[in-house]
Amino acid sequence: MSQWPQNAPFSLKFQNFHYFVALCRGRGQPVAFARKAPNILISIKNIKLSGNSLKISFGDLLKTTRPGFQQSELKLKAFAPDRRLCIVTVIREYLNRTENLREGSNQLFITTQKPFKPASKDSIARWAKTVMSNAGVDTSIFTPHSLRAASTSQAVQRGVRLDTILQTAGWSRECTFRKYYEKPI
């Protein structure tokens, strides 16, 4: 992504891939895909952008929500060194570029061809697979769900505190992460 030109007139499909990757990367934090797949169906009404931060709340119950537990708000800071890698910048640009295409839809990601409509979980999984394949990942071995383990494992290696990872991913116990998601990267 850092090799891509800034503010270039890319197709909506390319833009979706770009913004999707940025949301998954989240500046080295285990975001978005570190959560269960339904969470990627984010409503734009739950996104709060400020000059240097992005907050996403998850008001709806998630597939893994247990009684008495509410998924915490996702908070991301701007990445000033490179706007192409800055989640705040790319989400703001995506919202601006797709505003007139939404036709009443509140879902963050929309399909890439007319008629534009909310992207399904299957479409988003295909995007993830395409991005993974373009990055040289063997998609016959690794699936879009592999991003959950990869992003959280990389976060640990980069020194993100384990309690931050657990909270962001919606896990209450360290043993869940250690048993199922902590992988050598």
C-alpha positions in Angstrom: 0.0 0.0 0.0 2.8 2.4 0.7 3.8 2.0 -3.0 0.4 3.2 -4.3 0.1 6.8 -5.4 -1.8 9.1 -3.1 -5.2 10.3 -4.2 -5.0 8.5 -7.5 -8.3 7.9 -9.4 -8.6 4.2 -8.8 -11.7 2.0 -9.6 -14.2 1.4 -6.8 -13.1 -2.2 -6.7 -9.5 -1.1 -6.1 -10.6 1.4 -3.6 -12.6 -1.2 -1.7 -9.5 -3.4 -1.6 -7.3 -0.5 -0.4 -9.7 0.6 2.3 -10.4 -3.0 3.4 -6.7 -3.8 3.7 -6.2 -0.5 5.7 -9.0 -1.4 8.1 -7.6 -4.9 8.6 -4.1 -3.6 9.2 -5.2 -0.9 11.5 -1.7 0.4 12.0 -0.3 -2.7 13.6 -3.2 -3.3 15.9 -5.3 -6.4 15.8 -8.4 -4.7 14.4 -11.4 -5.5 12.3 -10.5 -8.9 11.1 -9.2 -9.8 14.6 -12.9 -9.7 15.4 -15.4 -12.2 14.0 -16.5 -11.9 10.4 -19.9 -10.2 11.1 -18.1 -7.3 12.6 -16.7 -6.3 9.2 -20.3 -5.4 8.3 -19.7 -2.1 10.1 -22.5 0.6 10.0 -21.3 4.1 9.0 -23.6 5.5 11.7 -21.3 3.8 14.3 -18.1 5.5 12.9 -16.9 8.7 14.5 -14.0 10.5 12.7 -12.1 13.3 14.2 -8.9 15.0 12.9 -6.6 12.4 14.2 -8.6 9.4 15.3 -11.3 7.0 14.3 -13.8 5.3 16.7 -16.0 2.4 15.7 -18.7 1.2 18.1 -20.5 -2.1 17.8 -24.0 -1.4 18.9 -25.5 -4.7 17.6 -25.0 -8.0 19.2 -22.3 -10.0 17.5 -22.2 -13.7 16.7 -20.0 -14.3 19.7 -21.7 -11.9 22.2 -22.4 -13.6 25.4 -24.9 -12.4 28.0 -23.6 -9.4 30.0 -20.8 -8.6 27.6 -20.7 -5.7 25.2 -17.9 -5.5 22.6 -15.7 -2.4 23.3 -15.4 0.5 21.0 -12.5 0.3 18.5 -10.2 3.3 18.7 -7.5 4.0 16.1 -5.1 6.9 15.8 -3.9 8.5 12.6 -0.6 7.5 11.2 1.1 10.7 10.2 4.2 9.4 8.5 2.3 8.0 5.5 -1.3 8.9 4.6 -1.6 5.8 2.4 -1.2 3.6 5.6 -3.3 5.9 7.8 -6.6 4.2 8.7 -8.2 7.6 9.6 -7.3 9.1 6.2 -8.4 6.1 4.1 -11.7 5.6 5.8 -12.5 9.3 5.5 -11.6 9.2 1.8 -13.7 6.0 1.3 -16.7 7.5 2.9 -16.4 10.7 0.8 -15.9 8.7 -2.5 -18.8 6.4 -1.9 -21.3 8.8 -0.3 -23.3 9.3 -3.5 -23.3 5.6 -4.3 -24.8 4.3 -1.1 -28.5 5.0 -1.9 -29.6 4.8 1.7 -27.2 2.0 2.8 -25.4 2.5 6.2 -23.0 -0.3 5.7 -19.4 0.7 5.4 -18.5 -1.5 2.5 -20.6 -1.5 -0.7 -20.4 -3.6 -3.8 -18.2 -2.5 -6.6 -20.6 -2.6 -9.5 -24.0 -1.0 -10.2 -26.5 -1.2 -8.6 -24.3 -0.5 -5.5 -25.6 -2.2 -2.4 -24.2 -3.4 0.9 -21.4 -5.9 0.4 -22.2 -9.3 1.8 -19.9 -11.3 4.1 -19.1 -13.6 1.1 -18.1 -10.6 -1.0 -15.8 -9.3 1.7 -14.3 -12.8 2.2 -13.6 -12.8 -1.6 -11.9 -9.4 -1.3 -9.8 -10.7 1.5 -8.8 -13.8 -0.5 -7.9 -11.6 -3.5 -5.8 -9.2 -1.4 -4.1 -12.2 0.2 -3.4 -13.8 -3.2 -2.1 -10.5 -4.6 0.2 -10.3 -1.5 1.7 -13.7 -2.4 -0.2 -15.7 0.3 -1.0 -19.3 -0.7 -4.9 -19.2 -0.5 -5.1 -22.9 -0.9 -3.6 -23.1 2.6 -4.6 -19.8 4.3 -8.2 -18.5 4.4 -9.6 -15.0 5.2 -10.1 -16.3 8.7 -6.3 -16.8 8.9 -6.0 -13.0 9.1 -7.5 -13.1 12.6 -4.6 -15.2 13.8 -2.0 -13.4 11.7 -3.0 -9.9 12.8 -3.2 -10.8 16.5 0.1 -12.8 16.4 1.8 -9.9 14.6 0.5 -7.5 17.2 2.1 -9.6 20.0 5.4 -9.6 18.1 5.3 -5.8 17.7 4.8 -5.4 21.4 1.1 -4.6 21.7 0.0 -5.5 25.2 -1.9 -8.7 25.5 -4.8 -7.1 27.3 -5.2 -4.7 24.4 -5.3 -7.6 22.0 -7.8 -9.6 24.0 -10.1 -6.5 24.4 -9.9 -5.6 20.7 -10.5 -9.1 19.5 -13.4 -9.6 22.0 -11.7 -12.4 23.9 -12.1 -12.6 27.6 -9.4 -15.3 28.3 -5.8 -15.4 27.3 -6.0 -19.1 26.8 -8.4 -18.6 23.8 -5.8 -16.5 22.1 -2.8 -18.8 23.1 -4.6 -22.0 22.0 -6.3 -21.0 18.8 -4.7 -17.8 17.4 -1.2 -17.3 18.5 0.9 -18.4 15.6 4.6 -18.0 14.5 4.8 -15.3 11.9 
